């Protein structure tokens, strides 16, 4: 029987994948700097004021029998990862939406480029996402947010 993938391995892999967003090639933003990607616990909101910024939380983990990839002596496992991305979006609603759309695209591009999360050895992942922009305050730049849930799937024997 193969050993279960450890949460620490998944967290490390998620951090590494998100930090490949480096502002080069097809990426709009750079998340490779210190304090731009972090794993959170549920004690409170993200504390970093660095922009752009992405935080994630490893959510529930579940065994699945008789499901996809769980034939014969195998069973599947899933884990949900909640993620929030924050970027300064500009003073207009259109600029904020565009900034959030670009950050969302960067995150999805990085995740899809490493669907197994490397050393975490997941079999696949799916992404559900939306964007939210904050109110403009006195014409100042507003933050724009990407809220995402990533579902990880792998099978064990």
MARBAKOL-850536 format. One line per field, with one value per residue: residue number from 1; x, y, z of N, C-alpha, C in turn; residue in three letters. Coordinates in nm, 3 decimals. Example, Ala and Ser with C-alpha at 12.3 -4.5 7.8 and 13.67 -1.06 7.14 Angstrom:
BEGIN
resi: (1 2) $
npx: (1.319 1.285) $
npy: (-0.569 -0.225) $
npz: (0.780 0.708) $
capx: (1.230 1.367) $
capy: (-0.450 -0.106) $
capz: (0.780 0.714) $
cpx: (1.320 1.290) $
cpy: (-0.330 0.003) $
cpz: (0.780 0.787) $
resn: (ALA SER) $
// end
This chain:
BEGIN
resi: (1 2 3 4 5 6 7 8 9 10 11 12 13 14 15 16 17 18 19 20 21 22 23 24 25 26 27 28 29 30 31 32 33 34 35 36 37 38 39 40 41 42 43 44 45 46 47 48 49 50 51 52 53 54 55 56 57 58 59 60 61 62 63 64 65 66 67 68 69 70 71 72 73 74 75 76 77 78 79 80 81 82 83 84 85 86 87 88 89 90 91 92 93 94 95 96 97 98 99 100 101 102 103 104 105 106 107 108 109 110 111 112 113 114 115 116 117 118 119 120 121 122 123 124 125 126 127 128 129 130 131 132 133 134 135 136 137 138 139 140 141 142 143 144 145 146 147 148 149 150 151 152 153 154 155 156 157) $
npx: (0.084 0.056 0.193 0.003 -0.027 0.133 0.009 0.193 0.364 0.192 0.132 0.387 0.434 0.223 0.295 0.539 0.451 0.283 0.473 0.608 0.493 0.613 0.615 0.728 0.734 0.423 0.302 0.141 0.178 0.412 0.488 0.702 0.851 0.956 0.717 0.493 0.345 0.167 0.086 -0.210 -0.360 -0.675 -0.709 -0.727 -0.748 -0.547 -0.233 -0.043 0.066 0.177 0.164 0.134 -0.044 -0.087 -0.270 -0.323 -0.528 -0.526 -0.788 -1.062 -0.998 -1.066 -1.153 -1.249 -1.443 -1.522 -1.543 -1.436 -1.136 -1.107 -1.100 -1.119 -0.881 -0.822 -0.860 -0.987 -0.868 -0.953 -0.881 -0.960 -0.849 -0.848 -0.810 -0.695 -0.636 -0.478 -0.464 -0.348 -0.578 -0.625 -0.783 -1.028 -1.336 -1.322 -1.045 -0.979 -1.122 -0.996 -0.734 -0.780 -0.877 -0.644 -0.470 -0.611 -0.595 -0.315 -0.276 -0.434 -0.306 -0.052 -0.122 -0.242 -0.024 0.119 -0.027 -0.006 0.108 0.378 0.599 0.395 0.240 -0.030 -0.310 -0.473 -0.628 -0.892 -1.040 -1.225 -1.349 -1.378 -1.400 -1.364 -1.414 -1.312 -1.465 -1.414 -1.227 -1.236 -1.114 -0.878 -0.651 -0.796 -0.817 -0.827 -0.976 -0.917 -1.100 -1.074 -1.126 -0.949 -0.962 -0.808 -0.713 -0.628 -0.529 -0.506 -0.358) $
npy: (-0.116 0.219 0.505 0.765 1.091 1.346 1.629 1.836 1.797 1.854 2.124 2.241 2.183 2.325 2.589 2.605 2.574 2.801 3.001 2.984 3.163 3.424 3.662 3.655 3.550 3.412 3.504 3.757 3.871 3.876 3.644 3.549 3.659 3.728 3.665 3.669 3.444 3.233 2.984 2.955 2.938 2.886 3.093 3.360 3.639 3.687 3.846 3.986 4.275 4.292 4.324 4.180 3.911 3.585 3.357 3.040 2.774 2.453 2.242 2.019 1.666 1.366 1.021 0.825 0.569 0.338 0.529 0.760 0.646 0.459 0.172 -0.187 -0.275 -0.021 0.307 0.636 0.965 1.289 1.637 1.958 2.280 2.600 2.923 3.255 3.536 3.853 4.165 4.489 4.688 4.926 5.252 5.254 5.071 4.899 4.864 4.734 4.492 4.388 4.353 4.157 3.950 3.894 3.805 3.579 3.424 3.383 3.224 2.996 2.910 2.839 2.632 2.444 2.385 2.223 1.985 1.763 1.857 1.820 1.691 1.622 1.444 1.419 1.301 1.457 1.781 2.014 2.334 2.593 2.913 3.268 3.626 3.927 4.268 4.545 4.834 5.162 5.405 5.733 5.777 5.636 5.361 5.044 4.724 4.408 4.088 3.736 3.456 3.118 2.768 2.475 2.149 1.857 1.538 1.201 0.858 0.560 0.243) $
npz: (0.000 -0.085 0.076 0.233 0.088 0.249 0.430 0.465 0.250 0.039 0.096 0.068 -0.202 -0.323 -0.256 -0.396 -0.664 -0.695 -0.662 -0.900 -1.062 -1.201 -1.338 -1.589 -1.937 -2.011 -1.782 -1.593 -1.340 -1.056 -0.823 -0.688 -0.487 -0.143 0.108 -0.056 -0.114 0.094 0.340 0.526 0.853 1.021 1.199 1.139 0.905 0.602 0.657 0.520 0.349 0.109 -0.242 -0.561 -0.390 -0.255 -0.066 0.092 0.219 0.350 0.322 0.400 0.391 0.225 0.203 -0.077 -0.192 -0.452 -0.647 -0.902 -1.035 -0.837 -0.844 -0.798 -0.568 -0.501 -0.362 -0.373 -0.290 -0.185 -0.155 -0.049 -0.133 -0.028 -0.162 -0.174 -0.366 -0.393 -0.545 -0.640 -0.793 -0.936 -0.992 -1.114 -1.170 -1.395 -1.434 -1.197 -1.221 -1.449 -1.348 -1.149 -1.310 -1.456 -1.253 -1.167 -1.404 -1.414 -1.182 -1.239 -1.473 -1.372 -1.193 -1.368 -1.524 -1.362 -1.283 -1.118 -0.894 -0.856 -0.628 -0.457 -0.589 -0.675 -0.866 -1.027 -1.063 -0.999 -1.063 -0.917 -0.938 -0.864 -0.905 -0.712 -0.654 -0.455 -0.293 -0.426 -0.264 -0.218 -0.471 -0.460 -0.527 -0.563 -0.403 -0.565 -0.572 -0.591 -0.546 -0.479 -0.514 -0.501 -0.598 -0.512 -0.637 -0.584 -0.614 -0.418 -0.346) $
capx: (0.000 0.135 0.169 -0.075 0.047 0.130 -0.035 0.311 0.411 0.098 0.152 0.513 0.416 0.135 0.378 0.635 0.380 0.240 0.590 0.655 0.435 0.728 0.606 0.791 0.658 0.280 0.252 0.128 0.226 0.527 0.464 0.822 0.921 0.931 0.589 0.387 0.266 0.176 -0.019 -0.277 -0.449 -0.806 -0.715 -0.755 -0.726 -0.409 -0.180 0.054 0.024 0.249 0.077 0.027 -0.032 -0.176 -0.269 -0.406 -0.558 -0.559 -0.917 -1.096 -0.942 -1.167 -1.139 -1.363 -1.443 -1.616 -1.555 -1.340 -1.001 -1.108 -1.146 -1.059 -0.831 -0.784 -0.958 -0.943 -0.868 -0.964 -0.855 -0.992 -0.756 -0.906 -0.704 -0.734 -0.532 -0.507 -0.380 -0.395 -0.649 -0.643 -0.885 -1.157 -1.387 -1.272 -0.904 -0.977 -1.167 -0.889 -0.624 -0.821 -0.881 -0.506 -0.417 -0.680 -0.535 -0.181 -0.286 -0.484 -0.200 0.052 -0.177 -0.260 0.108 0.172 -0.151 0.025 0.176 0.514 0.628 0.272 0.196 -0.174 -0.338 -0.533 -0.690 -0.991 -1.038 -1.347 -1.297 -1.451 -1.326 -1.439 -1.339 -1.356 -1.512 -1.317 -1.233 -1.176 -1.034 -0.754 -0.648 -0.870 -0.771 -0.914 -0.955 -0.950 -1.137 -1.060 -1.117 -0.879 -0.991 -0.701 -0.756 -0.528 -0.574 -0.412 -0.392) $
capy: (0.000 0.341 0.594 0.883 1.214 1.425 1.768 1.922 1.782 1.928 2.267 2.279 2.178 2.436 2.709 2.603 2.597 2.940 3.087 2.984 3.283 3.513 3.782 3.637 3.468 3.440 3.550 3.901 3.911 3.807 3.597 3.475 3.729 3.693 3.707 3.681 3.321 3.173 2.895 3.012 2.859 2.950 3.189 3.496 3.671 3.710 3.967 4.050 4.391 4.282 4.301 4.080 3.821 3.468 3.274 2.921 2.693 2.314 2.211 1.880 1.554 1.262 0.898 0.794 0.433 0.315 0.650 0.772 0.604 0.376 0.038 -0.302 -0.253 0.118 0.406 0.770 1.066 1.427 1.742 2.092 2.387 2.733 3.015 3.393 3.619 3.995 4.247 4.627 4.686 5.054 5.339 5.236 4.934 4.820 4.830 4.634 4.365 4.340 4.306 4.031 3.850 3.857 3.723 3.450 3.351 3.340 3.114 2.878 2.867 2.772 2.506 2.350 2.344 2.121 1.924 1.663 1.930 1.770 1.592 1.581 1.328 1.405 1.258 1.565 1.886 2.097 2.469 2.671 3.045 3.391 3.747 4.028 4.392 4.624 4.969 5.269 5.500 5.864 5.770 5.560 5.230 4.942 4.586 4.314 3.958 3.610 3.351 2.995 2.638 2.375 2.014 1.765 1.399 1.097 0.723 0.476 0.101) $
capz: (0.000 -0.089 0.189 0.196 0.067 0.370 0.412 0.451 0.112 -0.045 0.121 0.006 -0.348 -0.361 -0.248 -0.508 -0.789 -0.700 -0.677 -1.039 -1.123 -1.182 -1.421 -1.719 -2.032 -2.019 -1.653 -1.576 -1.208 -1.000 -0.687 -0.645 -0.380 -0.003 0.165 -0.155 -0.110 0.226 0.388 0.641 0.936 1.025 1.308 1.097 0.763 0.560 0.719 0.432 0.270 -0.018 -0.357 -0.546 -0.276 -0.259 0.054 0.076 0.336 0.319 0.382 0.429 0.315 0.231 0.126 -0.163 -0.245 -0.562 -0.727 -1.012 -1.002 -0.716 -0.881 -0.732 -0.432 -0.485 -0.321 -0.405 -0.186 -0.231 -0.058 -0.096 -0.096 -0.050 -0.200 -0.202 -0.426 -0.381 -0.631 -0.651 -0.920 -1.003 -0.936 -1.180 -1.164 -1.507 -1.408 -1.089 -1.278 -1.536 -1.263 -1.088 -1.417 -1.489 -1.144 -1.178 -1.516 -1.374 -1.086 -1.310 -1.564 -1.292 -1.142 -1.478 -1.573 -1.270 -1.232 -1.015 -0.787 -0.840 -0.525 -0.389 -0.668 -0.695 -1.003 -1.103 -0.983 -1.066 -1.008 -0.919 -0.903 -0.895 -0.868 -0.639 -0.639 -0.340 -0.327 -0.441 -0.153 -0.253 -0.591 -0.442 -0.590 -0.488 -0.416 -0.635 -0.508 -0.658 -0.450 -0.557 -0.448 -0.583 -0.552 -0.548 -0.639 -0.608 -0.582 -0.344 -0.351) $
cpx: (0.090 0.097 0.086 0.015 0.026 0.085 0.084 0.368 0.323 0.118 0.280 0.502 0.329 0.214 0.473 0.567 0.338 0.357 0.654 0.594 0.535 0.728 0.671 0.702 0.511 0.221 0.249 0.195 0.346 0.497 0.587 0.895 0.881 0.795 0.475 0.299 0.281 0.059 -0.077 -0.341 -0.581 -0.820 -0.747 -0.723 -0.579 -0.359 -0.084 -0.008 0.099 0.146 0.163 0.061 -0.131 -0.158 -0.359 -0.422 -0.592 -0.684 -0.937 -1.029 -1.039 -1.128 -1.265 -1.345 -1.548 -1.638 -1.452 -1.201 -0.993 -1.161 -1.064 -1.011 -0.791 -0.896 -0.900 -0.940 -0.882 -0.924 -0.892 -0.888 -0.825 -0.794 -0.764 -0.613 -0.574 -0.408 -0.435 -0.453 -0.665 -0.762 -1.022 -1.204 -1.333 -1.128 -0.894 -1.018 -1.058 -0.772 -0.658 -0.826 -0.740 -0.444 -0.481 -0.618 -0.395 -0.187 -0.331 -0.376 -0.092 0.002 -0.192 -0.127 0.170 0.055 -0.126 0.085 0.311 0.527 0.503 0.206 0.045 -0.198 -0.397 -0.587 -0.795 -0.999 -1.176 -1.311 -1.395 -1.364 -1.421 -1.353 -1.397 -1.402 -1.396 -1.335 -1.160 -1.082 -0.904 -0.763 -0.720 -0.803 -0.875 -0.876 -0.994 -0.979 -1.145 -1.064 -1.053 -0.908 -0.881 -0.757 -0.634 -0.584 -0.464 -0.455 -0.388) $
cpy: (0.124 0.430 0.714 1.004 1.303 1.568 1.862 1.916 1.861 2.078 2.317 2.283 2.294 2.567 2.716 2.634 2.744 3.036 3.079 3.100 3.395 3.636 3.771 3.552 3.508 3.487 3.703 3.947 3.829 3.774 3.527 3.540 3.682 3.748 3.717 3.557 3.263 3.081 2.957 2.906 2.935 3.052 3.330 3.518 3.685 3.843 4.043 4.169 4.395 4.259 4.275 3.980 3.706 3.390 3.154 2.850 2.552 2.275 2.062 1.781 1.439 1.141 0.875 0.652 0.424 0.440 0.647 0.733 0.510 0.237 -0.069 -0.265 -0.108 0.199 0.542 0.857 1.201 1.520 1.875 2.191 2.519 2.833 3.154 3.466 3.764 4.071 4.389 4.644 4.816 5.129 5.320 5.092 4.845 4.775 4.724 4.497 4.305 4.285 4.171 3.920 3.802 3.770 3.584 3.365 3.301 3.219 2.986 2.823 2.789 2.637 2.403 2.304 2.236 2.051 1.820 1.728 1.869 1.662 1.547 1.463 1.310 1.367 1.368 1.669 1.957 2.229 2.532 2.809 3.157 3.509 3.845 4.152 4.469 4.762 5.067 5.366 5.627 5.858 5.695 5.426 5.129 4.808 4.506 4.174 3.844 3.510 3.221 2.874 2.542 2.239 1.921 1.623 1.309 0.965 0.648 0.331 0.043) $
cpz: (0.000 0.029 0.145 0.176 0.189 0.338 0.395 0.311 0.018 -0.028 0.054 -0.146 -0.396 -0.359 -0.366 -0.641 -0.801 -0.717 -0.815 -1.117 -1.098 -1.273 -1.557 -1.809 -2.035 -1.886 -1.646 -1.448 -1.164 -0.854 -0.629 -0.529 -0.240 0.041 0.067 -0.164 0.029 0.253 0.515 0.727 0.944 1.137 1.264 0.951 0.730 0.617 0.628 0.359 0.137 -0.128 -0.479 -0.436 -0.293 -0.129 0.030 0.209 0.291 0.396 0.406 0.335 0.333 0.148 0.045 -0.215 -0.355 -0.646 -0.839 -0.964 -0.883 -0.748 -0.808 -0.592 -0.408 -0.420 -0.351 -0.281 -0.252 -0.118 -0.124 -0.046 -0.129 -0.067 -0.218 -0.257 -0.418 -0.469 -0.628 -0.789 -0.992 -0.946 -1.000 -1.168 -1.276 -1.487 -1.299 -1.140 -1.367 -1.455 -1.200 -1.192 -1.453 -1.379 -1.145 -1.289 -1.483 -1.282 -1.156 -1.403 -1.488 -1.241 -1.254 -1.538 -1.484 -1.202 -1.124 -0.890 -0.754 -0.734 -0.449 -0.461 -0.670 -0.840 -1.089 -1.007 -1.067 -0.991 -1.024 -0.867 -0.934 -0.854 -0.800 -0.634 -0.521 -0.384 -0.340 -0.325 -0.196 -0.372 -0.578 -0.512 -0.502 -0.505 -0.491 -0.586 -0.601 -0.547 -0.527 -0.464 -0.547 -0.521 -0.604 -0.544 -0.659 -0.563 -0.507 -0.360 -0.213) $
resn: (UNK UNK UNK UNK UNK UNK UNK UNK UNK UNK UNK UNK UNK UNK UNK UNK UNK UNK UNK UNK UNK UNK UNK UNK UNK UNK UNK UNK UNK UNK UNK UNK UNK UNK UNK UNK UNK UNK UNK UNK UNK UNK UNK UNK UNK UNK UNK UNK UNK UNK UNK UNK UNK UNK UNK UNK UNK UNK UNK UNK UNK UNK UNK UNK UNK UNK UNK UNK UNK UNK UNK UNK UNK UNK UNK UNK UNK UNK UNK UNK UNK UNK UNK UNK UNK UNK UNK UNK UNK UNK UNK UNK UNK UNK UNK UNK UNK UNK UNK UNK UNK UNK UNK UNK UNK UNK UNK UNK UNK UNK UNK UNK UNK UNK UNK UNK UNK UNK UNK UNK UNK UNK UNK UNK UNK UNK UNK UNK UNK UNK UNK UNK UNK UNK UNK UNK UNK UNK UNK UNK UNK UNK UNK UNK UNK UNK UNK UNK UNK UNK UNK UNK UNK UNK UNK UNK UNK) $
// end
